[in-house]
Amino acid sequence: MKTIKLFDPFITKEEEKAVLRVLKSHFWASGAGIKNVKKFEKNFKKYINCDQCVAVNSGTAALHLALSLFDLKGKEVILPSMTFISTAHAVIMNGGKPIFSEIDEEILCLDSQKIEENINQKTRVILPVHFGGMPCDLKSIQKICKQNDLELVEDAAHAAGSEFNKEKIGKHGKAVCFSFHPVKNLAMPTGGLVAINSNNSKPILDDLKSKRWCGITNRKKTEYDVSEIGWNYYMNEFSAAIGLTQLKRLDKMNSIRKKIAKKYCEEIQLESKMPFEENCSYHLYWIRVKNRKKFVKEMNREKIETGIHYKPIHKMTYYKNERKLPITEKIGNEVVSIPIHQNLTESETDRIIKTINRLT
Ligand SMILES: Cc1ncc(COP(=O)(O)O)c(C=O)c1O
């Protein structure tokens, strides 16, 4: 019996050709040669209908750069604990303090009703995560930001192609951060992007472009200047070439994920599972089980991979504190991700559903 993988990138001959073209061009870094990175930025900007795009080499880099737009030293950022560690690291890397706020049990995104209890004089940014590609309650969060004069930065690492991401400026935070890690809906070897939404985006664009490459500005041939610190966060040409082909297919690939999610929603007999939502990209699909250790072991025996997204960040040694988040903690003990990707066959999804219904 073949093992069913949890995540699996979907590739075609087009990706093979694109990679070969870059290889043979001898221009592997961006900035010169065949300009796939520039083209990817242009095409992604058009696709999500944002103001500007800055491509980088990971979702972590995107979050680091986006939060660097605000002076976070001695300031606080409100975020969920139920997310990948990079969301919190990006706050620390910018000198800020992460304040973990409770999540909504239905969708595992920040509970907008509970954000305000964490706001004080030091709060500067709200950083929601669109968990699994499910849109968080952006409308309410934007209202809270406006009322309290706070910035909104979105972690959309799971949400490439979620329909709500294609809504025009004004509907989103100043920066929306994407990841194109190989398991993501739009897969690259490594990659990420900051989408900027602002009526005055040029200074933001210039700032992020400079920080993306070691703080370099005013480059003319061999001449350049450096007026601030920066990192080496440039996306490479191979990643961009793969991304360009994946982007053309993203809606189609996401519609396959959506179809699988709908089937899971209808046929998995568990009460607590990810709901169906047309607006979601379904980067992952989660269920909640009581005896997770035993369940995961039995799924393994049945050759069905599972994942845990996530162990709450405030439970990690580096971030441990006295703070109690009962809902996050309960879900953190029960949540399991099950396979969802474009390569799954109908008989495989049938097998997954049957096995889960038998084991739970
Ligand atoms: C919610 C979330 N934020 C940020 C990241 C970081 O992205 P990357 O792995 O591309 O650095 C990830 C990636 O797993 C993620 O899932």
The ligand as an SDF file (V2000), in Angstrom:
LIG
                    3D

 16 16  0  0  0  0  0  0  0  0999 V2000
    2.0530   30.7450    9.3460 C   0  0  0  0  0  0  0  0  0  0  0  0
    3.4560   30.7900    8.8080 C   0  0  0  0  0  0  0  0  0  0  0  0
    4.1380   31.9350    8.9030 N   0  0  0  0  0  0  0  0  0  0  0  0
    5.3990   32.0320    8.4180 C   0  0  0  0  0  0  0  0  0  0  0  0
    6.0280   30.9630    7.8190 C   0  0  0  0  0  0  0  0  0  0  0  0
    7.4380   31.0960    7.3720 C   0  0  0  0  0  0  0  0  0  0  0  0
    7.5990   30.8290    6.0030 O   0  0  0  0  0  0  0  0  0  0  0  0
    8.9820   30.2450    5.4270 P   0  0  0  0  0  0  0  0  0  0  0  0
    9.0620   28.8050    5.8140 O   0  0  0  0  0  0  0  0  0  0  0  0
    8.8520   30.4350    3.9550 O   0  0  0  0  0  0  0  0  0  0  0  0
   10.0670   31.0350    6.0230 O   0  0  0  0  0  0  0  0  0  0  0  0
    5.3380   29.7530    7.6930 C   0  0  0  0  0  0  0  0  0  0  0  0
    5.9830   28.6000    7.0360 C   0  0  0  0  0  0  0  0  0  0  0  0
    5.8850   27.4800    7.3540 O   0  0  0  0  0  0  0  0  0  0  0  0
    4.0240   29.6550    8.2100 C   0  0  0  0  0  0  0  0  0  0  0  0
    3.3350   28.5110    8.1280 O   0  0  0  0  0  0  0  0  0  0  0  0
  1  2  1  0
  2  3  1  0
  2 15  2  0
  3  4  2  0
  4  5  1  0
  5  6  1  0
  5 12  2  0
  6  7  1  0
  7  8  1  0
  8  9  2  0
  8 10  1  0
  8 11  1  0
 12 13  1  0
 12 15  1  0
 13 14  2  0
 15 16  1  0
M  END
$$$$
